[in-house]
């Protein structure tokens, strides 16, 4: 066998090295589906797999929202540099749940705005992200680069530190987890207080905006918030009535309850879990008796 040229050995070695590097990268980082969608002239939605965030390009820089995770921040940071060449000046955390708030340190030394309870949750180690530098209790407004940001605490329900952000003059709201337009609620309402969740959605309905950028699902409007509240209220009423009539959880799942929402996203995956989670919450809170 004739000896291979030295260059061939270098090429093979380089290929092996690249393969090893790719193998070392977590599958979630390799396979992440990411995109940027323009919502208005200055507002954009960033999608990272099944999570969304929003960013706003102002005259003075860029205001970002939920970091999602460190890999998402790194990808978006590079995109913002290429597309706009403006500094990121602020980050707004919708709440402190790890699937939305992780990795905020990647933005560097910027102003981080969140509810005061979110800061306590970060300090307690419940999420690995940048520590909020500006906090508030009920509402907080700030202006930068010709944009006004209105932040509103939604109360307890889905978590204890969830806020909504509205950008003026665009009238675009960033709303996370309490409502996902055209999609049933997540699994079995893990950790949620259902009555509180309904009140959070009512608070969203009371805000003044035209377009909703959600933490999950497609963009929507205030009507999507109303539709989401009605779904949860119907589910609560239907499960409660069935339980009071002596139906078992399995019998309720086997019924046609909520079948009118079969065209909503994740219905086939989560409708049964929605019923089970609602039944559990109603029983644990003593509302069945």
C-alpha positions as CSV (number, residue, x, y, z in Angstrom):
1,X,0.0,0.0,0.0
2,X,1.3,3.4,-1.0
3,X,1.8,5.8,1.9
4,X,-0.8,8.6,2.2
5,X,0.3,12.2,1.7
6,X,0.9,14.1,4.9
7,X,-1.9,16.4,3.9
8,X,-4.3,13.5,3.9
9,X,-3.5,12.6,7.5
10,X,-4.1,16.3,8.5
11,X,-7.4,16.2,6.8
12,X,-8.5,13.0,8.5
13,X,-7.3,14.2,11.9
14,X,-9.2,17.5,11.4
15,X,-12.3,15.6,10.5
16,X,-12.0,13.4,13.6
17,X,-11.5,16.5,15.8
18,X,-14.6,18.2,14.3
19,X,-16.6,15.0,14.9
20,X,-15.5,14.9,18.5
21,X,-16.4,18.5,19.1
22,X,-19.9,18.0,17.6
23,X,-20.4,14.9,19.7
24,X,-19.5,16.9,22.8
25,X,-22.2,19.5,22.2
26,X,-25.5,18.5,23.8
27,X,-28.1,17.3,21.4
28,X,-30.5,20.1,22.5
29,X,-27.9,22.7,21.5
30,X,-27.3,21.0,18.1
31,X,-31.0,20.6,17.3
32,X,-32.4,23.8,18.6
33,X,-34.9,25.4,16.2
34,X,-34.3,29.2,16.3
35,X,-35.7,32.1,14.3
36,X,-36.4,35.8,14.5
37,X,-39.8,37.2,13.4
38,X,-40.5,40.9,13.0
39,X,-43.7,42.0,14.8
40,X,-43.6,45.7,14.2
41,X,-40.9,48.1,12.8
42,X,-38.9,47.8,16.0
43,X,-40.2,44.7,17.9
44,X,-39.2,41.2,17.2
45,X,-40.1,37.7,18.4
46,X,-37.2,35.3,19.1
47,X,-38.2,31.6,18.9
48,X,-36.0,29.0,20.6
49,X,-37.6,25.6,20.1
50,X,-41.0,25.8,22.0
51,X,-40.1,29.0,23.8
52,X,-40.4,32.6,22.7
53,X,-38.9,35.8,23.8
54,X,-39.2,39.4,22.6
55,X,-36.7,42.1,21.9
56,X,-37.1,45.8,21.0
57,X,-34.7,47.9,19.0
58,X,-34.6,51.4,20.3
59,X,-32.6,54.5,19.4
60,X,-30.2,53.9,22.3
61,X,-29.9,50.1,22.1
62,X,-31.8,46.9,22.4
63,X,-34.1,45.8,25.2
64,X,-34.4,42.0,25.5
65,X,-36.8,39.9,27.5
66,X,-36.5,36.3,28.8
67,X,-33.0,34.8,28.1
68,X,-34.5,31.2,27.9
69,X,-31.1,29.6,28.4
70,X,-27.4,30.3,27.9
71,X,-27.2,28.8,24.4
72,X,-30.2,30.8,23.2
73,X,-28.5,34.0,24.6
74,X,-25.3,33.2,22.7
75,X,-27.1,32.6,19.4
76,X,-29.3,35.7,19.8
77,X,-26.3,37.9,20.8
78,X,-24.5,37.0,17.6
79,X,-27.6,37.7,15.5
80,X,-28.2,41.1,17.1
81,X,-24.6,42.1,16.5
82,X,-24.9,41.1,12.8
83,X,-28.3,42.6,12.2
84,X,-28.3,45.8,14.3
85,X,-24.8,46.5,15.7
86,X,-26.4,48.1,18.8
87,X,-25.7,47.3,22.5
88,X,-28.1,45.4,24.6
89,X,-29.0,47.8,27.4
90,X,-31.8,46.1,29.4
91,X,-33.2,42.7,30.1
92,X,-36.8,42.2,31.4
93,X,-37.6,38.9,33.1
94,X,-41.2,37.8,32.8
95,X,-40.7,35.6,35.9
96,X,-38.1,33.3,37.5
97,X,-39.0,29.9,36.1
98,X,-35.9,28.2,34.8
99,X,-37.2,27.4,31.3
100,X,-37.6,31.1,30.6
101,X,-35.1,32.9,32.9
102,X,-32.0,30.8,32.7
103,X,-28.7,32.1,31.2
104,X,-29.2,35.8,31.6
105,X,-25.6,36.3,32.6
106,X,-24.7,35.9,29.0
107,X,-25.8,39.5,28.2
108,X,-23.1,40.9,30.4
109,X,-23.4,44.1,32.5
110,X,-26.8,45.4,31.7
111,X,-29.8,46.6,33.6
112,X,-32.1,43.7,34.6
113,X,-35.7,44.5,35.4
114,X,-38.0,42.1,37.3
115,X,-40.6,41.7,40.0
116,X,-39.1,41.9,43.5
117,X,-40.0,38.3,44.2
118,X,-38.1,37.2,41.1
119,X,-35.0,38.8,42.6
120,X,-35.5,36.8,45.8
121,X,-36.0,33.6,43.8
122,X,-32.8,34.2,41.9
123,X,-30.9,35.0,45.2
124,X,-32.3,31.7,46.6
125,X,-30.8,29.8,43.7
126,X,-34.1,28.7,42.1
127,X,-32.8,29.8,38.7
128,X,-29.3,30.4,37.3
129,X,-29.5,33.8,35.7
130,X,-28.4,37.4,36.1
131,X,-29.5,39.1,39.4
132,X,-32.2,41.8,38.8
133,X,-30.9,45.3,39.3
134,X,-34.3,47.1,39.2
135,X,-37.3,45.6,40.9
136,X,-40.9,46.7,41.6
137,X,-44.0,45.5,43.4
138,X,-47.1,46.4,41.4
139,X,-46.1,48.4,38.3
140,X,-43.0,49.9,36.8
141,X,-42.4,52.2,33.8
142,X,-39.2,53.2,32.1
143,X,-38.3,54.9,28.9
144,X,-35.3,54.4,26.6
145,X,-34.5,55.3,23.0
146,X,-38.0,56.5,22.2
147,X,-39.8,53.6,23.6
148,X,-41.9,53.4,26.8
149,X,-42.0,50.1,28.7
150,X,-45.0,49.4,31.0
151,X,-44.5,46.5,33.4
152,X,-47.4,45.1,35.4
153,X,-47.4,42.4,38.1
154,X,-50.1,39.9,37.4
155,X,-50.5,38.4,40.9
156,X,-50.0,34.9,42.0
157,X,-51.3,31.9,40.0
158,X,-48.7,30.7,37.6
159,X,-45.8,31.3,39.9
160,X,-45.5,34.2,42.3
161,X,-43.6,36.8,40.2
162,X,-45.2,36.8,36.8
163,X,-45.3,40.2,35.0
164,X,-46.6,41.5,31.6
165,X,-44.6,44.0,29.5
166,X,-46.2,46.4,27.1
167,X,-44.2,48.5,24.7
168,X,-45.4,51.9,23.6
169,X,-46.2,53.4,21.1
170,X,-46.3,50.0,19.4
171,X,-48.9,48.6,21.8
172,X,-47.3,45.2,21.8
173,X,-47.5,43.0,25.0
174,X,-45.1,40.2,26.0
175,X,-47.1,37.7,28.1
176,X,-45.7,34.4,29.3
177,X,-47.3,31.1,30.4
178,X,-50.6,32.5,31.7
179,X,-51.9,32.4,28.1
180,X,-50.7,30.6,25.0
181,X,-52.8,31.7,22.1
182,X,-54.7,28.8,20.5
183,X,-53.1,26.2,22.7
184,X,-54.4,24.3,25.7
185,X,-52.6,24.9,29.1
186,X,-49.3,23.1,29.8
187,X,-49.8,19.5,30.9
188,X,-51.4,19.2,34.4
189,X,-51.0,22.9,35.6
190,X,-47.8,22.0,37.5
191,X,-47.5,24.2,40.6
192,X,-50.3,26.5,39.6
193,X,-53.1,27.9,41.7
194,X,-56.0,27.7,39.2
195,X,-58.1,30.5,40.7
196,X,-55.0,32.7,40.7
197,X,-54.2,31.7,37.1
198,X,-57.7,32.9,36.1
199,X,-57.1,36.1,37.9
200,X,-53.8,36.6,36.1
201,X,-55.5,36.2,32.8
202,X,-58.2,38.7,33.8
203,X,-55.4,41.1,34.7
204,X,-54.0,40.6,31.2
205,X,-57.4,41.3,29.7
206,X,-57.5,44.6,31.6
207,X,-54.3,45.9,29.9
208,X,-54.3,48.1,26.8
209,X,-52.5,46.4,23.9
210,X,-53.1,45.3,20.3
211,X,-50.6,42.4,19.7
212,X,-49.6,39.7,22.2
213,X,-46.2,38.0,21.9
214,X,-46.5,34.9,24.1
215,X,-43.9,32.8,25.8
216,X,-45.2,29.8,23.8
217,X,-47.3,29.3,20.7
218,X,-48.2,31.9,18.0
219,X,-48.7,35.7,18.3
220,X,-52.2,36.7,19.4
221,X,-54.4,39.5,20.6
222,X,-56.4,40.2,23.8
223,X,-59.2,38.0,22.5
224,X,-56.8,35.0,22.9
225,X,-56.4,35.9,26.5
226,X,-60.2,35.9,26.9
227,X,-60.4,32.6,25.0
228,X,-57.7,31.1,27.3
229,X,-59.6,32.2,30.4
230,X,-62.8,30.8,29.2
231,X,-61.1,27.4,28.5
232,X,-59.8,27.2,32.1
233,X,-63.1,28.3,33.6
234,X,-65.0,25.7,31.5
235,X,-62.5,23.0,32.5
236,X,-62.8,24.0,36.2
237,X,-66.6,24.0,36.1
238,X,-66.9,20.7,34.2
239,X,-64.4,18.8,36.3
240,X,-66.0,20.1,39.5
241,X,-69.5,19.2,38.5
242,X,-68.4,15.7,37.5
243,X,-66.5,15.1,40.7
244,X,-69.5,16.3,42.8
245,X,-71.7,13.9,40.8
246,X,-69.5,11.0,41.9
247,X,-67.5,10.6,38.7
248,X,-64.0,9.2,39.0
249,X,-61.0,10.9,37.4
250,X,-60.8,8.1,34.8
251,X,-64.5,8.6,33.9
252,X,-64.0,12.3,33.4
253,X,-61.0,11.7,31.2
254,X,-63.0,9.2,29.2
255,X,-65.9,11.7,28.7
256,X,-66.1,14.3,25.9
257,X,-65.3,17.2,28.3
258,X,-63.5,20.0,26.4
259,X,-63.9,18.3,23.1
260,X,-64.9,21.6,21.4
261,X,-61.2,22.6,21.8
262,X,-59.9,19.6,19.8
263,X,-58.5,22.0,17.1
264,X,-56.3,23.8,19.7
265,X,-52.6,23.1,19.8
266,X,-51.4,20.3,22.1
267,X,-55.0,19.1,22.7
268,X,-54.2,15.5,22.0
269,X,-51.1,15.6,24.2
270,X,-52.4,17.6,27.1
271,X,-56.2,17.5,27.3
272,X,-56.2,14.4,29.6
273,X,-53.5,15.9,31.7
274,X,-55.4,19.2,32.0
275,X,-58.4,17.2,33.4
276,X,-56.2,15.3,35.8
277,X,-54.4,18.4,37.0
278,X,-57.7,20.2,37.5
279,X,-59.2,17.3,39.4
280,X,-56.1,17.2,41.7
281,X,-56.2,20.9,42.4
282,X,-60.0,20.9,43.1
283,X,-59.6,18.0,45.5
284,X,-56.5,19.4,47.2
285,X,-58.1,22.8,47.8
286,X,-61.3,21.3,49.2
287,X,-63.6,22.6,46.5
288,X,-65.2,19.3,45.8
289,X,-66.8,18.9,49.3
